[in-house]
Amino acid sequence: MTTTVTEKSQKKTGKAFLKVGQEDTAGASKISVSDLNLFYGEKQALFGVTLDIEEKKVTALIGPSGCGKSTFLRTLNRMNDLIDGVKIAGDIIIDGENIYSSNDVIKLRTRVGMVFQKPNLFPMSIYDNVAYGPRMQGIKNKKELNKIVEESLRGAAIWDEVKDRLKTSALGLSGGQQQRVCIARAIAMKPDVILMDEPTSALDPISTLKVEELITKMKKDYTIVIVTHNMQQAARISDKTAFFLNGEVVEYDETNKIFSTPRDQRTEDYVTGRFG
């Protein structure tokens, strides 16, 4: 992977420049993205993405398939580093630090957790799945691990469902339960930010509702960025929404404004189902 960081200080405060179609708000920024461009080899996938993600809010990324929203999400914890030939230019500032100015991606991914589209639990017990990250960080004390596991499972609203079978295989849980254990596993690392890439797309409606309720509760403690194809879901759970199209952010605003009074015709066409 090739990364180009603009000649800004590695420490940065204040808000990023807002492009046409984006509106400034009074919320405190947790993440500031400025003029972000990403290439897969010679093919450009993101074009000048600029936006601020507010602290302890839910930000939804919407748009048609292949529009760049998942690619953008993965820049926030440098998951795209794992892909050969990726080139990135621009700035992503989290808490005043440019994440592409450091080589410590392990530290970054501790601070910025991720939940994927399909549950990706390890073939081990529920307890060991949640304790895996803390153990990798060097925590060995049984009492401390027990506390982390319980707090994380409670935080993911699944403790009461699994507390009597912590030593059984996590793969024996339902899909919705597995996804909440994945969320607990992310919480166990004590992140500031949690990224979610279509976390309910493989779940039934009841499990989807439980995860949505959980996300709404979690924002008091975490900054959450979620990719979703479900516009009703974005409208239900997010505070702000960014509409992506062809690798660009067309419009970024408070969610109720995106869905009720969008300023760009392309946004209106998408949220009203005229295309996508």
DRENDO-1510 file (C-alpha; in Angstrom, 1 decimal, always signed):
<recs>
REC; n; res; u; v; w
REC; 1; MET; +0.0; +0.0; +0.0 .
REC; 2; THR; +1.1; +3.5; -0.8 .
REC; 3; THR; +0.0; +6.4; +1.4 .
REC; 4; THR; +0.4; +10.1; +0.8 .
REC; 5; VAL; -0.2; +12.4; +3.7 .
REC; 6; THR; -0.7; +16.1; +2.9 .
REC; 7; GLU; +1.7; +18.6; +4.4 .
REC; 8; LYS; -0.4; +19.3; +7.4 .
REC; 9; SER; +0.7; +18.8; +11.0 .
REC; 10; GLN; +0.3; +15.4; +12.4 .
REC; 11; LYS; -1.7; +17.1; +15.1 .
REC; 12; LYS; -4.7; +19.0; +13.9 .
REC; 13; THR; -7.7; +20.7; +15.6 .
REC; 14; GLY; -10.8; +22.3; +14.2 .
REC; 15; LYS; -13.0; +21.2; +11.4 .
REC; 16; ALA; -12.2; +20.0; +8.0 .
REC; 17; PHE; -13.1; +22.0; +4.9 .
REC; 18; LEU; -16.7; +21.4; +3.9 .
REC; 19; LYS; -17.6; +20.9; +0.3 .
REC; 20; VAL; -20.7; +21.8; -1.5 .
REC; 21; GLY; -23.5; +19.5; -0.4 .
REC; 22; GLN; -22.1; +19.2; +3.2 .
REC; 23; GLU; -23.3; +21.3; +6.1 .
REC; 24; ASP; -21.4; +22.4; +9.2 .
REC; 25; THR; -22.8; +21.5; +12.6 .
REC; 26; ALA; -22.0; +22.4; +16.2 .
REC; 27; GLY; -21.1; +18.8; +17.2 .
REC; 28; ALA; -17.6; +18.0; +18.3 .
REC; 29; SER; -15.7; +16.1; +15.6 .
REC; 30; LYS; -14.2; +12.7; +16.5 .
REC; 31; ILE; -12.9; +12.0; +13.0 .
REC; 32; SER; -12.1; +14.6; +10.4 .
REC; 33; VAL; -11.5; +13.4; +6.8 .
REC; 34; SER; -10.1; +15.8; +4.3 .
REC; 35; ASP; -9.7; +15.4; +0.5 .
REC; 36; LEU; -9.4; +11.6; +0.7 .
REC; 37; ASN; -8.6; +9.8; -2.5 .
REC; 38; LEU; -8.1; +6.0; -2.9 .
REC; 39; PHE; -6.9; +4.0; -5.8 .
REC; 40; TYR; -7.0; +0.2; -6.4 .
REC; 41; GLY; -4.1; +0.1; -8.8 .
REC; 42; GLU; -5.0; +2.6; -11.6 .
REC; 43; LYS; -8.7; +2.6; -10.7 .
REC; 44; GLN; -9.8; +5.4; -8.5 .
REC; 45; ALA; -12.5; +4.4; -5.9 .
REC; 46; LEU; -12.8; +7.5; -3.7 .
REC; 47; PHE; -12.7; +11.0; -4.9 .
REC; 48; GLY; -11.9; +13.9; -2.6 .
REC; 49; VAL; -14.0; +12.7; +0.4 .
REC; 50; THR; -14.2; +15.4; +3.0 .
REC; 51; LEU; -16.4; +15.2; +6.1 .
REC; 52; ASP; -16.4; +15.4; +9.9 .
REC; 53; ILE; -17.8; +12.5; +12.0 .
REC; 54; GLU; -19.2; +13.7; +15.3 .
REC; 55; GLU; -18.3; +12.1; +18.6 .
REC; 56; LYS; -20.8; +9.8; +20.3 .
REC; 57; LYS; -23.2; +9.9; +17.4 .
REC; 58; VAL; -24.3; +7.3; +14.8 .
REC; 59; THR; -23.2; +8.2; +11.3 .
REC; 60; ALA; -24.7; +6.2; +8.5 .
REC; 61; LEU; -23.1; +5.8; +5.1 .
REC; 62; ILE; -25.7; +5.0; +2.3 .
REC; 63; GLY; -25.6; +4.7; -1.4 .
REC; 64; PRO; -25.9; +2.1; -4.2 .
REC; 65; SER; -23.7; -1.0; -4.4 .
REC; 66; GLY; -20.2; -0.2; -5.5 .
REC; 67; CYS; -20.4; +3.5; -4.5 .
REC; 68; GLY; -17.4; +3.5; -2.2 .
REC; 69; LYS; -19.1; +3.5; +1.2 .
REC; 70; SER; -17.5; +0.3; +2.5 .
REC; 71; THR; -14.2; +1.3; +1.0 .
REC; 72; PHE; -14.4; +4.5; +2.9 .
REC; 73; LEU; -15.4; +2.8; +6.1 .
REC; 74; ARG; -12.3; +0.6; +5.9 .
REC; 75; THR; -10.0; +3.6; +5.5 .
REC; 76; LEU; -10.9; +4.6; +9.1 .
REC; 77; ASN; -9.0; +1.7; +10.6 .
REC; 78; ARG; -6.7; +1.1; +7.7 .
REC; 79; MET; -8.2; -2.3; +6.7 .
REC; 80; ASN; -7.5; -1.3; +3.1 .
REC; 81; ASP; -3.8; -1.7; +3.9 .
REC; 82; LEU; -4.3; -5.4; +3.5 .
REC; 83; ILE; -5.1; -5.1; -0.2 .
REC; 84; ASP; -2.2; -5.1; -2.6 .
REC; 85; GLY; -1.9; -2.1; -4.9 .
REC; 86; VAL; -4.0; +0.3; -2.8 .
REC; 87; LYS; -2.9; +4.0; -2.9 .
REC; 88; ILE; -4.3; +6.6; -0.5 .
REC; 89; ALA; -3.9; +10.3; -0.5 .
REC; 90; GLY; -5.5; +12.8; +1.9 .
REC; 91; ASP; -6.0; +13.1; +5.7 .
REC; 92; ILE; -7.9; +11.2; +8.3 .
REC; 93; ILE; -7.6; +12.8; +11.7 .
REC; 94; ILE; -8.8; +11.0; +14.8 .
REC; 95; ASP; -8.5; +12.9; +18.1 .
REC; 96; GLY; -6.0; +15.3; +16.5 .
REC; 97; GLU; -3.7; +12.6; +15.0 .
REC; 98; ASN; -3.4; +11.6; +11.4 .
REC; 99; ILE; -3.8; +7.9; +11.3 .
REC; 100; TYR; -1.7; +7.5; +8.2 .
REC; 101; SER; +1.3; +9.2; +9.8 .
REC; 102; SER; +1.9; +6.2; +12.1 .
REC; 103; ASN; +2.9; +2.7; +11.4 .
REC; 104; ASP; +1.2; +1.3; +14.5 .
REC; 105; VAL; -2.0; -0.1; +12.9 .
REC; 106; ILE; -2.5; -2.5; +15.9 .
REC; 107; LYS; -2.9; +0.5; +18.2 .
REC; 108; LEU; -5.3; +2.1; +15.7 .
REC; 109; ARG; -7.5; -1.0; +15.4 .
REC; 110; THR; -7.7; -1.3; +19.1 .
REC; 111; ARG; -9.1; +2.3; +19.2 .
REC; 112; VAL; -11.3; +1.7; +16.1 .
REC; 113; GLY; -13.1; -1.6; +16.3 .
REC; 114; MET; -15.0; -3.2; +13.5 .
REC; 115; VAL; -18.1; -5.4; +13.1 .
REC; 116; PHE; -18.5; -7.1; +9.7 .
REC; 117; GLN; -21.4; -8.0; +7.5 .
REC; 118; LYS; -21.5; -11.6; +8.7 .
REC; 119; PRO; -20.6; -12.8; +12.2 .
REC; 120; ASN; -17.0; -13.9; +12.1 .
REC; 121; LEU; -16.6; -15.6; +15.4 .
REC; 122; PHE; -13.6; -17.9; +16.1 .
REC; 123; PRO; -14.2; -21.6; +16.6 .
REC; 124; MET; -14.0; -21.4; +20.3 .
REC; 125; SER; -16.2; -20.7; +23.3 .
REC; 126; ILE; -18.2; -17.6; +23.8 .
REC; 127; TYR; -15.9; -16.6; +26.7 .
REC; 128; ASP; -12.7; -17.1; +24.7 .
REC; 129; ASN; -14.1; -15.1; +21.7 .
REC; 130; VAL; -14.7; -12.1; +23.9 .
REC; 131; ALA; -11.4; -12.5; +25.9 .
REC; 132; TYR; -9.3; -13.0; +22.8 .
REC; 133; GLY; -8.4; -9.4; +22.3 .
REC; 134; PRO; -7.6; -8.6; +25.9 .
REC; 135; ARG; -5.4; -11.7; +26.1 .
REC; 136; MET; -3.5; -10.6; +23.0 .
REC; 137; GLN; -2.9; -7.3; +24.8 .
REC; 138; GLY; -1.3; -9.2; +27.7 .
REC; 139; ILE; -4.1; -9.5; +30.2 .
REC; 140; LYS; -3.8; -12.9; +31.9 .
REC; 141; ASN; -5.5; -12.3; +35.3 .
REC; 142; LYS; -8.6; -14.5; +35.4 .
REC; 143; LYS; -10.6; -12.1; +37.6 .
REC; 144; GLU; -9.8; -9.2; +35.3 .
REC; 145; LEU; -10.7; -11.2; +32.2 .
REC; 146; ASN; -14.0; -12.3; +33.8 .
REC; 147; LYS; -14.9; -8.7; +34.5 .
REC; 148; ILE; -14.1; -7.6; +30.9 .
REC; 149; VAL; -16.1; -10.5; +29.4 .
REC; 150; GLU; -19.1; -9.8; +31.5 .
REC; 151; GLU; -19.0; -6.1; +31.0 .
REC; 152; SER; -18.6; -6.6; +27.2 .
REC; 153; LEU; -21.4; -9.1; +26.9 .
REC; 154; ARG; -23.7; -6.8; +29.0 .
REC; 155; GLY; -22.7; -3.9; +26.8 .
REC; 156; ALA; -23.7; -5.9; +23.7 .
REC; 157; ALA; -27.1; -6.8; +25.4 .
REC; 158; ILE; -26.5; -10.5; +25.3 .
REC; 159; TRP; -25.2; -11.4; +28.8 .
REC; 160; ASP; -28.5; -12.7; +30.1 .
REC; 161; GLU; -28.8; -15.0; +27.1 .
REC; 162; VAL; -25.3; -16.6; +27.3 .
REC; 163; LYS; -24.2; -16.2; +30.9 .
REC; 164; ASP; -24.9; -19.9; +31.7 .
REC; 165; ARG; -23.1; -21.2; +28.6 .
REC; 166; LEU; -19.9; -19.1; +28.4 .
REC; 167; LYS; -17.8; -22.2; +27.9 .
REC; 168; THR; -19.8; -23.6; +25.0 .
REC; 169; SER; -19.0; -22.9; +21.3 .
REC; 170; ALA; -20.0; -19.5; +20.1 .
REC; 171; LEU; -20.8; -21.1; +16.7 .
REC; 172; GLY; -23.8; -22.8; +18.3 .
REC; 173; LEU; -25.6; -19.4; +18.8 .
REC; 174; SER; -28.1; -18.0; +16.4 .
REC; 175; GLY; -27.0; -15.5; +13.7 .
REC; 176; GLY; -28.3; -12.5; +15.7 .
REC; 177; GLN; -26.6; -13.7; +18.9 .
REC; 178; GLN; -23.4; -14.3; +17.1 .
REC; 179; GLN; -23.4; -10.8; +15.7 .
REC; 180; ARG; -23.9; -9.4; +19.2 .
REC; 181; VAL; -21.0; -11.5; +20.5 .
REC; 182; CYS; -19.0; -9.9; +17.7 .
REC; 183; ILE; -20.0; -6.5; +19.0 .
REC; 184; ALA; -19.0; -7.6; +22.5 .
REC; 185; ARG; -15.6; -8.8; +21.2 .
REC; 186; ALA; -15.1; -5.3; +19.7 .
REC; 187; ILE; -16.2; -3.6; +23.0 .
REC; 188; ALA; -13.8; -5.7; +25.0 .
REC; 189; MET; -10.9; -3.8; +23.3 .
REC; 190; LYS; -12.3; -0.6; +24.8 .
REC; 191; PRO; -12.4; +1.3; +21.5 .
REC; 192; ASP; -13.5; +4.9; +21.0 .
REC; 193; VAL; -15.0; +4.2; +17.6 .
REC; 194; ILE; -16.9; +1.2; +16.3 .
REC; 195; LEU; -17.2; +0.7; +12.5 .
REC; 196; MET; -20.1; -1.5; +11.3 .
REC; 197; ASP; -20.3; -2.8; +7.7 .
REC; 198; GLU; -23.9; -3.8; +7.1 .
REC; 199; PRO; -24.1; -5.6; +10.5 .
REC; 200; THR; -27.7; -6.7; +10.1 .
REC; 201; SER; -27.9; -7.7; +6.4 .
REC; 202; ALA; -27.7; -11.4; +7.2 .
REC; 203; LEU; -30.1; -11.3; +10.1 .
REC; 204; ASP; -33.8; -11.9; +10.5 .
REC; 205; PRO; -36.1; -8.9; +11.3 .
REC; 206; ILE; -36.2; -9.7; +15.1 .
REC; 207; SER; -32.4; -10.0; +15.4 .
REC; 208; THR; -32.1; -6.8; +13.3 .
REC; 209; LEU; -34.3; -4.9; +15.7 .
REC; 210; LYS; -32.2; -6.1; +18.7 .
REC; 211; VAL; -29.0; -4.9; +17.0 .
REC; 212; GLU; -30.5; -1.6; +16.1 .
REC; 213; GLU; -31.7; -1.1; +19.6 .
REC; 214; LEU; -28.2; -1.9; +20.8 .
REC; 215; ILE; -26.6; +0.6; +18.4 .
REC; 216; THR; -28.9; +3.3; +19.7 .
REC; 217; LYS; -27.9; +2.6; +23.3 .
REC; 218; MET; -24.2; +2.3; +22.5 .
REC; 219; LYS; -23.8; +5.8; +21.1 .
REC; 220; LYS; -23.7; +7.2; +24.6 .
REC; 221; ASP; -20.3; +5.5; +24.9 .
REC; 222; TYR; -19.0; +5.2; +21.4 .
REC; 223; THR; -18.7; +7.0; +18.1 .
REC; 224; ILE; -20.4; +4.6; +15.6 .
REC; 225; VAL; -20.1; +4.6; +11.8 .
REC; 226; ILE; -22.4; +2.2; +10.0 .
REC; 227; VAL; -22.7; +1.2; +6.3 .
REC; 228; THR; -26.2; +0.2; +5.4 .
REC; 229; HIS; -28.2; -0.6; +2.2 .
REC; 230; ASN; -31.4; -0.3; +4.3 .
REC; 231; MET; -32.5; +3.4; +4.1 .
REC; 232; GLN; -35.2; +2.8; +6.7 .
REC; 233; GLN; -32.5; +1.5; +9.1 .
REC; 234; ALA; -30.4; +4.6; +8.5 .
REC; 235; ALA; -33.4; +6.8; +9.2 .
REC; 236; ARG; -34.2; +4.9; +12.4 .
REC; 237; ILE; -30.8; +4.8; +14.1 .
REC; 238; SER; -28.4; +7.4; +12.7 .
REC; 239; ASP; -27.9; +11.0; +13.7 .
REC; 240; LYS; -26.1; +12.0; +10.5 .
REC; 241; THR; -26.1; +10.4; +7.0 .
REC; 242; ALA; -23.6; +10.6; +4.2 .
REC; 243; PHE; -24.9; +9.7; +0.7 .
REC; 244; PHE; -22.1; +8.2; -1.5 .
REC; 245; LEU; -22.3; +8.0; -5.3 .
REC; 246; ASN; -19.5; +6.9; -7.7 .
REC; 247; GLY; -16.9; +7.3; -4.9 .
REC; 248; GLU; -17.9; +10.8; -3.9 .
REC; 249; VAL; -19.9; +12.2; -1.0 .
REC; 250; VAL; -22.9; +13.9; -2.7 .
REC; 251; GLU; -24.5; +15.1; +0.5 .
REC; 252; TYR; -23.8; +14.9; +4.2 .
REC; 253; ASP; -26.2; +16.3; +6.8 .
REC; 254; GLU; -28.4; +15.5; +9.7 .
REC; 255; THR; -30.3; +12.3; +8.9 .
REC; 256; ASN; -33.8; +13.9; +9.1 .
REC; 257; LYS; -32.7; +16.5; +6.6 .
REC; 258; ILE; -31.2; +13.9; +4.2 .
REC; 259; PHE; -34.5; +12.0; +4.2 .
REC; 260; SER; -37.0; +14.9; +4.3 .
REC; 261; THR; -35.4; +17.9; +2.6 .
REC; 262; PRO; -32.3; +16.8; +0.7 .
REC; 263; ARG; -30.5; +19.6; -1.1 .
REC; 264; ASP; -29.1; +17.6; -4.0 .
REC; 265; GLN; -31.5; +16.1; -6.6 .
REC; 266; ARG; -29.4; +12.9; -6.7 .
REC; 267; THR; -29.9; +12.4; -3.0 .
REC; 268; GLU; -33.6; +12.9; -3.4 .
REC; 269; ASP; -33.7; +10.4; -6.3 .
REC; 270; TYR; -31.9; +7.8; -4.2 .
REC; 271; VAL; -33.8; +8.1; -0.9 .
REC; 272; THR; -37.2; +8.1; -2.8 .
REC; 273; GLY; -36.2; +5.0; -4.6 .
REC; 274; ARG; -35.9; +6.4; -8.1 .
REC; 275; PHE; -32.6; +4.6; -8.5 .
REC; 276; GLY; -30.2; +2.4; -6.4 .
</recs>
